[in-house]
Amino acid sequence: MTQCERILNYLERGHSVTPLQSWRELGVYRLSARIHDLRNAGHDILSETVTVTNAYGESCKVSRYDMGSKQPELAL
């Protein structure tokens, strides 16, 4: 499975992801580059800036990515 596939699968299951989570949980170091690749492939991935605390107790701003609250359409 590629890095893009791992990220897409993670987001499609309703999770959001920050760069540190991506590194720890998915083994992806360059999250923003992979998000760029996924967006170029046509995936609608949202981002927001959030404040987190680093290992030194300092506040830092990072991007958090998700696919919103999209619900699959029901077949009628």
N, CA, C and O atoms as a Tripos MOL2 file, in Angstrom:
@<TRIPOS>MOLECULE
protein
  304   303    76     0     0
PROTEIN
NO_CHARGES

@<TRIPOS>ATOM
      1 N           0.8540   -1.1740    0.0000 N.3       1 MET1
      2 CA          0.0000    0.0000    0.0000 C.3       1 MET1
      3 C           0.9020    1.2400    0.0000 C.2       1 MET1
      4 O           1.8750    1.3070    0.7510 O.2       1 MET1
      5 N           0.5730    2.2100   -0.8400 N.am      2 THR2
      6 CA          1.3670    3.4360   -0.9110 C.3       2 THR2
      7 C           1.0150    4.3780    0.2460 C.2       2 THR2
      8 O           0.0210    4.1810    0.9460 O.2       2 THR2
      9 N           1.8430    5.3920    0.4280 N.am      3 GLN3
     10 CA          1.5500    6.3880    1.4560 C.3       3 GLN3
     11 C           0.2250    7.0810    1.1670 C.2       3 GLN3
     12 O          -0.5770    7.2850    2.0780 O.2       3 GLN3
     13 N          -0.0140    7.4430   -0.0880 N.am      4 CYS4
     14 CA         -1.2730    8.1060   -0.4450 C.3       4 CYS4
     15 C          -2.4640    7.2080   -0.1520 C.2       4 CYS4
     16 O          -3.4890    7.6780    0.3430 O.2       4 CYS4
     17 N          -2.3380    5.9280   -0.4500 N.am      5 GLU5
     18 CA         -3.4340    4.9880   -0.1720 C.3       5 GLU5
     19 C          -3.6900    4.8740    1.3230 C.2       5 GLU5
     20 O          -4.8450    4.8270    1.7480 O.2       5 GLU5
     21 N          -2.6210    4.8280    2.1330 N.am      6 ARG6
     22 CA         -2.8010    4.7560    3.5900 C.3       6 ARG6
     23 C          -3.5100    5.9960    4.1160 C.2       6 ARG6
     24 O          -4.4210    5.8900    4.9370 O.2       6 ARG6
     25 N          -3.0970    7.1680    3.6500 N.am      7 ILE7
     26 CA         -3.7190    8.4190    4.1060 C.3       7 ILE7
     27 C          -5.1730    8.4700    3.6700 C.2       7 ILE7
     28 O          -6.0490    8.7850    4.4750 O.2       7 ILE7
     29 N          -5.4380    8.1650    2.4160 N.am      8 LEU8
     30 CA         -6.8090    8.2110    1.9040 C.3       8 LEU8
     31 C          -7.7080    7.2510    2.6620 C.2       8 LEU8
     32 O          -8.8260    7.6110    3.0290 O.2       8 LEU8
     33 N          -7.2390    6.0420    2.8990 N.am      9 ASN9
     34 CA         -8.0150    5.0640    3.6550 C.3       9 ASN9
     35 C          -8.3240    5.5770    5.0510 C.2       9 ASN9
     36 O          -9.4450    5.4260    5.5360 O.2       9 ASN9
     37 N          -7.3450    6.1780    5.6940 N.am     10 TYR10
     38 CA         -7.4900    6.7310    7.0450 C.3      10 TYR10
     39 C          -8.5400    7.8430    7.0660 C.2      10 TYR10
     40 O          -9.4120    7.8690    7.9350 O.2      10 TYR10
     41 N          -8.4480    8.7560    6.1050 N.am     11 LEU11
     42 CA         -9.4000    9.8690    6.0320 C.3      11 LEU11
     43 C         -10.7940    9.3920    5.6790 C.2      11 LEU11
     44 O         -11.7740    9.9060    6.2190 O.2      11 LEU11
     45 N         -10.9050    8.4250    4.7880 N.am     12 GLU12
     46 CA        -12.2170    7.9150    4.3780 C.3      12 GLU12
     47 C         -12.9340    7.2010    5.5130 C.2      12 GLU12
     48 O         -14.1590    7.0830    5.4960 O.2      12 GLU12
     49 N         -12.1890    6.7290    6.4880 N.am     13 ARG13
     50 CA        -12.8130    6.0960    7.6640 C.3      13 ARG13
     51 C         -13.2800    7.1250    8.6780 C.2      13 ARG13
     52 O         -13.7590    6.7640    9.7530 O.2      13 ARG13
     53 N         -13.1440    8.4260    8.3390 N.am     14 GLY14
     54 CA        -13.6650    9.4830    9.1980 C.3      14 GLY14
     55 C         -12.6560   10.1190   10.1280 C.2      14 GLY14
     56 O         -13.0190   10.9630   10.9480 O.2      14 GLY14
     57 N         -11.4020    9.7350   10.0200 N.am     15 HIS15
     58 CA        -10.3620   10.3170   10.8690 C.3      15 HIS15
     59 C          -9.8620   11.6340   10.2820 C.2      15 HIS15
     60 O          -9.9740   11.8730    9.0800 O.2      15 HIS15
     61 N          -9.3150   12.4750   11.1400 N.am     16 SER16
     62 CA         -8.5450   13.6340   10.6890 C.3      16 SER16
     63 C          -7.0920   13.3280   11.0420 C.2      16 SER16
     64 O          -6.8130   12.4460   11.8540 O.2      16 SER16
     65 N          -6.1670   14.0680   10.4230 N.am     17 VAL17
     66 CA         -4.7520   13.7630   10.6680 C.3      17 VAL17
     67 C          -3.9060   15.0260   10.6320 C.2      17 VAL17
     68 O          -4.0880   15.8940    9.7780 O.2      17 VAL17
     69 N          -2.9860   15.1080   11.5700 N.am     18 THR18
     70 CA         -1.9840   16.1760   11.6170 C.3      18 THR18
     71 C          -0.6420   15.5600   11.2170 C.2      18 THR18
     72 O          -0.5230   14.3370   11.1490 O.2      18 THR18
     73 N           0.3720   16.3930   10.9510 N.am     19 PRO19
     74 CA          1.6710   15.8320   10.5650 C.3      19 PRO19
     75 C           2.2640   14.8520   11.5850 C.2      19 PRO19
     76 O           2.8040   13.8190   11.1900 O.2      19 PRO19
     77 N           2.1770   15.1470   12.8630 N.am     20 LEU20
     78 CA          2.7520   14.2350   13.8580 C.3      20 LEU20
     79 C           1.9830   12.9180   13.9040 C.2      20 LEU20
     80 O           2.5900   11.8530   14.0090 O.2      20 LEU20
     81 N           0.6460   12.9800   13.8260 N.am     21 GLN21
     82 CA         -0.1510   11.7510   13.7800 C.3      21 GLN21
     83 C           0.2110   10.9330   12.5460 C.2      21 GLN21
     84 O           0.3220    9.7080   12.6060 O.2      21 GLN21
     85 N           0.3920   11.6260   11.4340 N.am     22 SER22
     86 CA          0.7380   10.9560   10.1890 C.3      22 SER22
     87 C           2.0450   10.1890   10.3350 C.2      22 SER22
     88 O           2.1480    9.0460    9.8920 O.2      22 SER22
     89 N           3.0250   10.8020   10.9440 N.am     23 TRP23
     90 CA          4.3130   10.1620   11.1390 C.3      23 TRP23
     91 C           4.1970    8.9580   12.0720 C.2      23 TRP23
     92 O           4.7270    7.8840   11.7850 O.2      23 TRP23
     93 N           3.4950    9.1490   13.1930 N.am     24 ARG24
     94 CA          3.3800    8.0850   14.1960 C.3      24 ARG24
     95 C           2.4730    6.9410   13.7510 C.2      24 ARG24
     96 O           2.8240    5.7730   13.9210 O.2      24 ARG24
     97 N           1.3140    7.2610   13.1860 N.am     25 GLU25
     98 CA          0.3040    6.2430   12.9020 C.3      25 GLU25
     99 C           0.3590    5.6670   11.4910 C.2      25 GLU25
    100 O          -0.0440    4.5260   11.2670 O.2      25 GLU25
    101 N           0.8580    6.4530   10.5410 N.am     26 LEU26
    102 CA          0.8330    6.0110    9.1510 C.3      26 LEU26
    103 C           2.2140    5.8590    8.5330 C.2      26 LEU26
    104 O           2.3440    5.3370    7.4250 O.2      26 LEU26
    105 N           3.2450    6.3090    9.2380 N.am     27 GLY27
    106 CA          4.5960    6.2120    8.7090 C.3      27 GLY27
    107 C           4.8530    7.1610    7.5520 C.2      27 GLY27
    108 O           5.7060    6.9020    6.7030 O.2      27 GLY27
    109 N           4.1060    8.2690    7.5200 N.am     28 VAL28
    110 CA          4.2380    9.2530    6.4440 C.3      28 VAL28
    111 C           4.8400   10.5200    7.0300 C.2      28 VAL28
    112 O           4.2430   11.1600    7.8950 O.2      28 VAL28
    113 N           6.0340   10.8790    6.5510 N.am     29 TYR29
    114 CA          6.7330   12.0380    7.0840 C.3      29 TYR29
    115 C           6.3090   13.3370    6.4050 C.2      29 TYR29
    116 O           6.1780   14.3620    7.0740 O.2      29 TYR29
    117 N           6.0950   13.3130    5.0990 N.am     30 ARG30
    118 CA          5.7550   14.5350    4.3590 C.3      30 ARG30
    119 C           4.2570   14.5640    4.0500 C.2      30 ARG30
    120 O           3.8560   14.4400    2.8930 O.2      30 ARG30
    121 N           3.4400   14.7280    5.0800 N.am     31 LEU31
    122 CA          1.9910   14.6860    4.9300 C.3      31 LEU31
    123 C           1.4820   15.7140    3.9330 C.2      31 LEU31
    124 O           0.6620   15.3770    3.0800 O.2      31 LEU31
    125 N           1.9370   16.9470    4.0130 N.am     32 SER32
    126 CA          1.4130   17.9920    3.1250 C.3      32 SER32
    127 C           1.6830   17.6570    1.6550 C.2      32 SER32
    128 O           0.8620   17.9710    0.7940 O.2      32 SER32
    129 N           2.8140   17.0290    1.3590 N.am     33 ALA33
    130 CA          3.1250   16.6380   -0.0200 C.3      33 ALA33
    131 C           2.1750   15.5480   -0.4990 C.2      33 ALA33
    132 O           1.7270   15.5750   -1.6450 O.2      33 ALA33
    133 N           1.8640   14.5880    0.3720 N.am     34 ARG34
    134 CA          0.9410   13.5250   -0.0180 C.3      34 ARG34
    135 C          -0.4860   14.0610   -0.1550 C.2      34 ARG34
    136 O          -1.2280   13.6070   -1.0270 O.2      34 ARG34
    137 N          -0.8850   15.0170    0.6900 N.am     35 ILE35
    138 CA         -2.2000   15.6500    0.5690 C.3      35 ILE35
    139 C          -2.2720   16.3810   -0.7700 C.2      35 ILE35
    140 O          -3.3010   16.3350   -1.4430 O.2      35 ILE35
    141 N          -1.2040   17.0440   -1.1550 N.am     36 HIS36
    142 CA         -1.1300   17.7210   -2.4450 C.3      36 HIS36
    143 C          -1.3420   16.7110   -3.5810 C.2      36 HIS36
    144 O          -2.0950   16.9740   -4.5180 O.2      36 HIS36
    145 N          -0.6800   15.5700   -3.4900 N.am     37 ASP37
    146 CA         -0.8480   14.5230   -4.5010 C.3      37 ASP37
    147 C          -2.2950   14.0350   -4.5670 C.2      37 ASP37
    148 O          -2.8470   13.8480   -5.6520 O.2      37 ASP37
    149 N          -2.9000   13.8320   -3.4030 N.am     38 LEU38
    150 CA         -4.2830   13.3440   -3.3610 C.3      38 LEU38
    151 C          -5.2550   14.3810   -3.9200 C.2      38 LEU38
    152 O          -6.1960   14.0300   -4.6330 O.2      38 LEU38
    153 N          -5.0340   15.6380   -3.6050 N.am     39 ARG39
    154 CA         -5.8910   16.6950   -4.1570 C.3      39 ARG39
    155 C          -5.7430   16.7660   -5.6740 C.2      39 ARG39
    156 O          -6.7340   16.9310   -6.3850 O.2      39 ARG39
    157 N          -4.5220   16.6430   -6.1720 N.am     40 ASN40
    158 CA         -4.2920   16.6510   -7.6180 C.3      40 ASN40
    159 C          -4.9570   15.4600   -8.3030 C.2      40 ASN40
    160 O          -5.2840   15.5210   -9.4880 O.2      40 ASN40
    161 N          -5.1520   14.3860   -7.5580 N.am     41 ALA41
    162 CA         -5.8250   13.2000   -8.0940 C.3      41 ALA41
    163 C          -7.3460   13.3360   -8.0080 C.2      41 ALA41
    164 O          -8.0730   12.4270   -8.4100 O.2      41 ALA41
    165 N          -7.8310   14.4720   -7.4830 N.am     42 GLY42
    166 CA         -9.2650   14.7380   -7.4640 C.3      42 GLY42
    167 C          -9.9730   14.5120   -6.1460 C.2      42 GLY42
    168 O         -11.1970   14.6250   -6.0910 O.2      42 GLY42
    169 N          -9.2590   14.1990   -5.0930 N.am     43 HIS43
    170 CA         -9.8840   13.9690   -3.7860 C.3      43 HIS43
    171 C         -10.1220   15.3000   -3.0790 C.2      43 HIS43
    172 O          -9.2610   16.1800   -3.0720 O.2      43 HIS43
    173 N         -11.3030   15.4270   -2.4870 N.am     44 ASP44
    174 CA        -11.6960   16.6490   -1.7870 C.3      44 ASP44
    175 C         -11.2700   16.5420   -0.3290 C.2      44 ASP44
    176 O         -11.9950   15.9870    0.4970 O.2      44 ASP44
    177 N         -10.1050   17.0680   -0.0210 N.am     45 ILE45
    178 CA         -9.5670   17.0010    1.3270 C.3      45 ILE45
    179 C          -9.5330   18.4130    1.8970 C.2      45 ILE45
    180 O          -8.9780   19.3310    1.2940 O.2      45 ILE45
    181 N         -10.1350   18.5650    3.0640 N.am     46 LEU46
    182 CA        -10.2220   19.8610    3.7350 C.3      46 LEU46
    183 C          -9.0450   20.0250    4.6890 C.2      46 LEU46
    184 O          -8.4720   19.0420    5.1580 O.2      46 LEU46
    185 N          -8.6950   21.2630    4.9670 N.am     47 SER47
    186 CA         -7.6450   21.5130    5.9520 C.3      47 SER47
    187 C          -8.0420   22.6810    6.8330 C.2      47 SER47
    188 O          -8.7640   23.5870    6.4140 O.2      47 SER47
    189 N          -7.5570   22.6390    8.0530 N.am     48 GLU48
    190 CA         -7.7410   23.7590    8.9730 C.3      48 GLU48
    191 C          -6.4800   23.8850    9.8030 C.2      48 GLU48
    192 O          -5.7840   22.8990   10.0440 O.2      48 GLU48
    193 N          -6.1920   25.0850   10.2330 N.am     49 THR49
    194 CA         -5.0340   25.3300   11.0750 C.3      49 THR49
    195 C          -5.4500   25.1740   12.5280 C.2      49 THR49
    196 O          -6.4250   25.7780   12.9750 O.2      49 THR49
    197 N          -4.7050   24.3630   13.2570 N.am     50 VAL50
    198 CA         -4.9850   24.1280   14.6730 C.3      50 VAL50
    199 C          -3.7240   24.4170   15.4780 C.2      50 VAL50
    200 O          -2.6130   24.3750   14.9510 O.2      50 VAL50
    201 N          -3.9080   24.7070   16.7410 N.am     51 THR51
    202 CA         -2.7780   24.9680   17.6340 C.3      51 THR51
    203 C          -2.5250   23.7290   18.4750 C.2      51 THR51
    204 O          -3.4430   23.1890   19.0930 O.2      51 THR51
    205 N          -1.2760   23.2830   18.4950 N.am     52 VAL52
    206 CA         -0.8690   22.1360   19.2980 C.3      52 VAL52
    207 C           0.2880   22.5610   20.1830 C.2      52 VAL52
    208 O           0.8840   23.6170   19.9700 O.2      52 VAL52
    209 N           0.6050   21.7500   21.1670 N.am     53 THR53
    210 CA          1.7270   22.0120   22.0530 C.3      53 THR53
    211 C           2.8650   21.0720   21.6830 C.2      53 THR53
    212 O           2.6620   19.8620   21.5730 O.2      53 THR53
    213 N           4.0590   21.6190   21.4900 N.am     54 ASN54
    214 CA          5.2000   20.7750   21.1350 C.3      54 ASN54
    215 C           5.8370   20.1690   22.3800 C.2      54 ASN54
    216 O           5.3520   20.3730   23.4930 O.2      54 ASN54
    217 N           6.9210   19.4250   22.1910 N.am     55 ALA55
    218 CA          7.5910   18.7350   23.2900 C.3      55 ALA55
    219 C           8.1870   19.6870   24.3220 C.2      55 ALA55
    220 O           8.5270   19.2700   25.4290 O.2      55 ALA55
    221 N           8.3160   20.9610   23.9650 N.am     56 TYR56
    222 CA          8.8830   21.9560   24.8740 C.3      56 TYR56
    223 C           7.8170   22.8050   25.5470 C.2      56 TYR56
    224 O           8.1270   23.7800   26.2320 O.2      56 TYR56
    225 N           6.5560   22.4290   25.3480 N.am     57 GLY57
    226 CA          5.4570   23.1630   25.9610 C.3      57 GLY57
    227 C           5.0710   24.4300   25.2240 C.2      57 GLY57
    228 O           4.3030   25.2410   25.7420 O.2      57 GLY57
    229 N           5.5950   24.6100   24.0190 N.am     58 GLU58
    230 CA          5.3130   25.8010   23.2210 C.3      58 GLU58
    231 C           4.1160   25.5430   22.3100 C.2      58 GLU58
    232 O           3.9060   24.4190   21.8520 O.2      58 GLU58
    233 N           3.3390   26.5820   22.0520 N.am     59 SER59
    234 CA          2.2220   26.4770   21.1230 C.3      59 SER59
    235 C           2.7270   26.5880   19.6950 C.2      59 SER59
    236 O           3.5450   27.4530   19.3820 O.2      59 SER59
    237 N           2.2420   25.7160   18.8380 N.am     60 CYS60
    238 CA          2.6190   25.7130   17.4210 C.3      60 CYS60
    239 C           1.3600   25.5260   16.5860 C.2      60 CYS60
    240 O           0.4220   24.8510   17.0100 O.2      60 CYS60
    241 N           1.3410   26.1130   15.4200 N.am     61 LYS61
    242 CA          0.2210   25.9490   14.5010 C.3      61 LYS61
    243 C           0.5900   24.9170   13.4400 C.2      61 LYS61
    244 O           1.6660   24.9790   12.8470 O.2      61 LYS61
    245 N          -0.3210   23.9630   13.2070 N.am     62 VAL62
    246 CA         -0.1360   22.9420   12.1800 C.3      62 VAL62
    247 C          -1.4460   22.7800   11.4120 C.2      62 VAL62
    248 O          -2.4970   23.2410   11.8580 O.2      62 VAL62
    249 N          -1.3760   22.1330   10.2770 N.am     63 SER63
    250 CA         -2.5880   21.8320    9.5180 C.3      63 SER63
    251 C          -3.1460   20.4870    9.9450 C.2      63 SER63
    252 O          -2.4020   19.5380   10.1950 O.2      63 SER63
    253 N          -4.4720   20.4210   10.0250 N.am     64 ARG64
    254 CA         -5.1650   19.1580   10.2670 C.3      64 ARG64
    255 C          -6.0420   18.9060    9.0510 C.2      64 ARG64
    256 O          -6.7900   19.7890    8.6320 O.2      64 ARG64
    257 N          -5.9590   17.7260    8.4910 N.am     65 TYR65
    258 CA         -6.6660   17.3850    7.2680 C.3      65 TYR65
    259 C          -7.7730   16.3850    7.5540 C.2      65 TYR65
    260 O          -7.6300   15.4980    8.3950 O.2      65 TYR65
    261 N          -8.8960   16.5470    6.8260 N.am     66 ASP66
    262 CA         -9.9760   15.5700    6.8880 C.3      66 ASP66
    263 C         -10.8030   15.6560    5.6090 C.2      66 ASP66
    264 O         -10.5400   16.4850    4.7370 O.2      66 ASP66
    265 N         -11.7930   14.7950    5.5140 N.am     67 MET67
    266 CA        -12.6550   14.7830    4.3320 C.3      67 MET67
    267 C         -14.0430   15.3140    4.6610 C.2      67 MET67
    268 O         -14.9900   15.0860    3.9090 O.2      67 MET67
    269 N         -14.1690   16.0160    5.7720 N.am     68 GLY68
    270 CA        -15.4550   16.5790    6.1440 C.3      68 GLY68
    271 C         -16.4040   15.4890    6.6090 C.2      68 GLY68
    272 O         -15.9950   14.3620    6.8890 O.2      68 GLY68
    273 N         -17.6440   15.8360    6.6860 N.am     69 SER69
    274 CA        -18.6490   14.8830    7.1610 C.3      69 SER69
    275 C         -19.4470   14.3180    6.0050 C.2      69 SER69
    276 O         -20.6640   14.1620    6.0980 O.2      69 SER69
    277 N         -18.7650   14.0150    4.9230 N.am     70 LYS70
    278 CA        -19.4610   13.4780    3.7520 C.3      70 LYS70
    279 C         -20.0980   12.1380    4.0830 C.2      70 LYS70
    280 O         -19.4500   11.2430    4.6260 O.2      70 LYS70
    281 N         -21.3410   12.0190    3.7560 N.am     71 GLN71
    282 CA        -22.0530   10.7600    3.9270 C.3      71 GLN71
    283 C         -22.2430   10.1450    2.5510 C.2      71 GLN71
    284 O         -22.5480   10.8610    1.5970 O.2      71 GLN71
    285 N         -22.0690    8.8330    2.4280 N.am     72 PRO72
    286 CA        -22.3050    8.2200    1.1250 C.3      72 PRO72
    287 C         -23.7660    8.3710    0.7290 C.2      72 PRO72
    288 O         -24.6580    8.2780    1.5720 O.2      72 PRO72
    289 N         -24.0060    8.6030   -0.5520 N.am     73 GLU73
    290 CA        -25.3800    8.7360   -1.0280 C.3      73 GLU73
    291 C         -26.0560    7.3890   -1.0160 C.2      73 GLU73
    292 O         -25.4480    6.3710   -1.3450 O.2      73 GLU73
    293 N         -27.3330    7.3880   -0.6300 N.am     74 LEU74
    294 CA        -28.1040    6.1560   -0.6100 C.3      74 LEU74
    295 C         -28.6680    5.8790   -1.9880 C.2      74 LEU74
    296 O         -29.1790    6.7780   -2.6560 O.2      74 LEU74
    297 N         -28.5730    4.6400   -2.4020 N.am     75 ALA75
    298 CA        -29.1580    4.2470   -3.6910 C.3      75 ALA75
    299 C         -30.6520    4.0260   -3.4800 C.2      75 ALA75
    300 O         -31.0630    3.2810   -2.5900 O.2      75 ALA75
    301 N         -31.4450    4.6750   -4.2990 N.am     76 LEU76
    302 CA        -32.9030    4.5190   -4.1760 C.3      76 LEU76
    303 C         -33.4460    3.6270   -5.2530 C.2      76 LEU76
    304 O         -34.6520    3.3850   -5.3050 O.2      76 LEU76
@<TRIPOS>BOND
     1     1     2 1
     2     2     3 1
     3     3     4 2
     4     3     5 am
     5     5     6 1
     6     6     7 1
     7     7     8 2
     8     7     9 am
     9     9    10 1
    10    10    11 1
    11    11    12 2
    12    11    13 am
    13    13    14 1
    14    14    15 1
    15    15    16 2
    16    15    17 am
    17    17    18 1
    18    18    19 1
    19    19    20 2
    20    19    21 am
    21    21    22 1
    22    22    23 1
    23    23    24 2
    24    23    25 am
    25    25    26 1
    26    26    27 1
    27    27    28 2
    28    27    29 am
    29    29    30 1
    30    30    31 1
    31    31    32 2
    32    31    33 am
    33    33    34 1
    34    34    35 1
    35    35    36 2
    36    35    37 am
    37    37    38 1
    38    38    39 1
    39    39    40 2
    40    39    41 am
    41    41    42 1
    42    42    43 1
    43    43    44 2
    44    43    45 am
    45    45    46 1
    46    46    47 1
    47    47    48 2
    48    47    49 am
    49    49    50 1
    50    50    51 1
    51    51    52 2
    52    51    53 am
    53    53    54 1
    54    54    55 1
    55    55    56 2
    56    55    57 am
    57    57    58 1
    58    58    59 1
    59    59    60 2
    60    59    61 am
    61    61    62 1
    62    62    63 1
    63    63    64 2
    64    63    65 am
    65    65    66 1
    66    66    67 1
    67    67    68 2
    68    67    69 am
    69    69    70 1
    70    70    71 1
    71    71    72 2
    72    71    73 am
    73    73    74 1
    74    74    75 1
    75    75    76 2
    76    75    77 am
    77    77    78 1
    78    78    79 1
    79    79    80 2
    80    79    81 am
    81    81    82 1
    82    82    83 1
    83    83    84 2
    84    83    85 am
    85    85    86 1
    86    86    87 1
    87    87    88 2
    88    87    89 am
    89    89    90 1
    90    90    91 1
    91    91    92 2
    92    91    93 am
    93    93    94 1
    94    94    95 1
    95    95    96 2
    96    95    97 am
    97    97    98 1
    98    98    99 1
    99    99   100 2
   100    99   101 am
   101   101   102 1
   102   102   103 1
   103   103   104 2
   104   103   105 am
   105   105   106 1
   106   106   107 1
   107   107   108 2
   108   107   109 am
   109   109   110 1
   110   110   111 1
   111   111   112 2
   112   111   113 am
   113   113   114 1
   114   114   115 1
   115   115   116 2
   116   115   117 am
   117   117   118 1
   118   118   119 1
   119   119   120 2
   120   119   121 am
   121   121   122 1
   122   122   123 1
   123   123   124 2
   124   123   125 am
   125   125   126 1
   126   126   127 1
   127   127   128 2
   128   127   129 am
   129   129   130 1
   130   130   131 1
   131   131   132 2
   132   131   133 am
   133   133   134 1
   134   134   135 1
   135   135   136 2
   136   135   137 am
   137   137   138 1
   138   138   139 1
   139   139   140 2
   140   139   141 am
   141   141   142 1
   142   142   143 1
   143   143   144 2
   144   143   145 am
   145   145   146 1
   146   146   147 1
   147   147   148 2
   148   147   149 am
   149   149   150 1
   150   150   151 1
   151   151   152 2
   152   151   153 am
   153   153   154 1
   154   154   155 1
   155   155   156 2
   156   155   157 am
   157   157   158 1
   158   158   159 1
   159   159   160 2
   160   159   161 am
   161   161   162 1
   162   162   163 1
   163   163   164 2
   164   163   165 am
   165   165   166 1
   166   166   167 1
   167   167   168 2
   168   167   169 am
   169   169   170 1
   170   170   171 1
   171   171   172 2
   172   171   173 am
   173   173   174 1
   174   174   175 1
   175   175   176 2
   176   175   177 am
   177   177   178 1
   178   178   179 1
   179   179   180 2
   180   179   181 am
   181   181   182 1
   182   182   183 1
   183   183   184 2
   184   183   185 am
   185   185   186 1
   186   186   187 1
   187   187   188 2
   188   187   189 am
   189   189   190 1
   190   190   191 1
   191   191   192 2
   192   191   193 am
   193   193   194 1
   194   194   195 1
   195   195   196 2
   196   195   197 am
   197   197   198 1
   198   198   199 1
   199   199   200 2
   200   199   201 am
   201   201   202 1
   202   202   203 1
   203   203   204 2
   204   203   205 am
   205   205   206 1
   206   206   207 1
   207   207   208 2
   208   207   209 am
   209   209   210 1
   210   210   211 1
   211   211   212 2
   212   211   213 am
   213   213   214 1
   214   214   215 1
   215   215   216 2
   216   215   217 am
   217   217   218 1
   218   218   219 1
   219   219   220 2
   220   219   221 am
   221   221   222 1
   222   222   223 1
   223   223   224 2
   224   223   225 am
   225   225   226 1
   226   226   227 1
   227   227   228 2
   228   227   229 am
   229   229   230 1
   230   230   231 1
   231   231   232 2
   232   231   233 am
   233   233   234 1
   234   234   235 1
   235   235   236 2
   236   235   237 am
   237   237   238 1
   238   238   239 1
   239   239   240 2
   240   239   241 am
   241   241   242 1
   242   242   243 1
   243   243   244 2
   244   243   245 am
   245   245   246 1
   246   246   247 1
   247   247   248 2
   248   247   249 am
   249   249   250 1
   250   250   251 1
   251   251   252 2
   252   251   253 am
   253   253   254 1
   254   254   255 1
   255   255   256 2
   256   255   257 am
   257   257   258 1
   258   258   259 1
   259   259   260 2
   260   259   261 am
   261   261   262 1
   262   262   263 1
   263   263   264 2
   264   263   265 am
   265   265   266 1
   266   266   267 1
   267   267   268 2
   268   267   269 am
   269   269   270 1
   270   270   271 1
   271   271   272 2
   272   271   273 am
   273   273   274 1
   274   274   275 1
   275   275   276 2
   276   275   277 am
   277   277   278 1
   278   278   279 1
   279   279   280 2
   280   279   281 am
   281   281   282 1
   282   282   283 1
   283   283   284 2
   284   283   285 am
   285   285   286 1
   286   286   287 1
   287   287   288 2
   288   287   289 am
   289   289   290 1
   290   290   291 1
   291   291   292 2
   292   291   293 am
   293   293   294 1
   294   294   295 1
   295   295   296 2
   296   295   297 am
   297   297   298 1
   298   298   299 1
   299   299   300 2
   300   299   301 am
   301   301   302 1
   302   302   303 1
   303   303   304 2
@<TRIPOS>SUBSTRUCTURE
     1 MET1         2 RESIDUE 1 A MET
     2 THR2         6 RESIDUE 1 A THR
     3 GLN3        10 RESIDUE 1 A GLN
     4 CYS4        14 RESIDUE 1 A CYS
     5 GLU5        18 RESIDUE 1 A GLU
     6 ARG6        22 RESIDUE 1 A ARG
     7 ILE7        26 RESIDUE 1 A ILE
     8 LEU8        30 RESIDUE 1 A LEU
     9 ASN9        34 RESIDUE 1 A ASN
    10 TYR10       38 RESIDUE 1 A TYR
    11 LEU11       42 RESIDUE 1 A LEU
    12 GLU12       46 RESIDUE 1 A GLU
    13 ARG13       50 RESIDUE 1 A ARG
    14 GLY14       54 RESIDUE 1 A GLY
    15 HIS15       58 RESIDUE 1 A HIS
    16 SER16       62 RESIDUE 1 A SER
    17 VAL17       66 RESIDUE 1 A VAL
    18 THR18       70 RESIDUE 1 A THR
    19 PRO19       74 RESIDUE 1 A PRO
    20 LEU20       78 RESIDUE 1 A LEU
    21 GLN21       82 RESIDUE 1 A GLN
    22 SER22       86 RESIDUE 1 A SER
    23 TRP23       90 RESIDUE 1 A TRP
    24 ARG24       94 RESIDUE 1 A ARG
    25 GLU25       98 RESIDUE 1 A GLU
    26 LEU26      102 RESIDUE 1 A LEU
    27 GLY27      106 RESIDUE 1 A GLY
    28 VAL28      110 RESIDUE 1 A VAL
    29 TYR29      114 RESIDUE 1 A TYR
    30 ARG30      118 RESIDUE 1 A ARG
    31 LEU31      122 RESIDUE 1 A LEU
    32 SER32      126 RESIDUE 1 A SER
    33 ALA33      130 RESIDUE 1 A ALA
    34 ARG34      134 RESIDUE 1 A ARG
    35 ILE35      138 RESIDUE 1 A ILE
    36 HIS36      142 RESIDUE 1 A HIS
    37 ASP37      146 RESIDUE 1 A ASP
    38 LEU38      150 RESIDUE 1 A LEU
    39 ARG39      154 RESIDUE 1 A ARG
    40 ASN40      158 RESIDUE 1 A ASN
    41 ALA41      162 RESIDUE 1 A ALA
    42 GLY42      166 RESIDUE 1 A GLY
    43 HIS43      170 RESIDUE 1 A HIS
    44 ASP44      174 RESIDUE 1 A ASP
    45 ILE45      178 RESIDUE 1 A ILE
    46 LEU46      182 RESIDUE 1 A LEU
    47 SER47      186 RESIDUE 1 A SER
    48 GLU48      190 RESIDUE 1 A GLU
    49 THR49      194 RESIDUE 1 A THR
    50 VAL50      198 RESIDUE 1 A VAL
    51 THR51      202 RESIDUE 1 A THR
    52 VAL52      206 RESIDUE 1 A VAL
    53 THR53      210 RESIDUE 1 A THR
    54 ASN54      214 RESIDUE 1 A ASN
    55 ALA55      218 RESIDUE 1 A ALA
    56 TYR56      222 RESIDUE 1 A TYR
    57 GLY57      226 RESIDUE 1 A GLY
    58 GLU58      230 RESIDUE 1 A GLU
    59 SER59      234 RESIDUE 1 A SER
    60 CYS60      238 RESIDUE 1 A CYS
    61 LYS61      242 RESIDUE 1 A LYS
    62 VAL62      246 RESIDUE 1 A VAL
    63 SER63      250 RESIDUE 1 A SER
    64 ARG64      254 RESIDUE 1 A ARG
    65 TYR65      258 RESIDUE 1 A TYR
    66 ASP66      262 RESIDUE 1 A ASP
    67 MET67      266 RESIDUE 1 A MET
    68 GLY68      270 RESIDUE 1 A GLY
    69 SER69      274 RESIDUE 1 A SER
    70 LYS70      278 RESIDUE 1 A LYS
    71 GLN71      282 RESIDUE 1 A GLN
    72 PRO72      286 RESIDUE 1 A PRO
    73 GLU73      290 RESIDUE 1 A GLU
    74 LEU74      294 RESIDUE 1 A LEU
    75 ALA75      298 RESIDUE 1 A ALA
    76 LEU76      302 RESIDUE 1 A LEU
